[in-house]
């Protein structure tokens, strides 16, 4: 999971290029973005799932970010380990609890 800083990674919503030395900063931010893409491609080749969030997404809606992480790490629907004998409620019912 990566959390990209809005300034350092050039968020279209709230990132900006400083007025002082703008060419330097534009190149720096673009270099960061290129590196982000390269790292994501490499990790994907290794079958590692990459999840990215913008800094502002965490501060504005943390719940949605957490839900996306849970969704990303959960086994695909219908392909997870099957429980034998049901859940806790069934086990308690069998024991008479």
ABEGO torsion letter per residue (X at the ends): XBBBBAAAAGBAAABBBBABGAAAAAAAAAAAAAAAAAAAAAAAAAGBBBBBBBAAAAAABAAAAAAAAAAAABBBBGABBBBBGEBAAAAAAAAGX
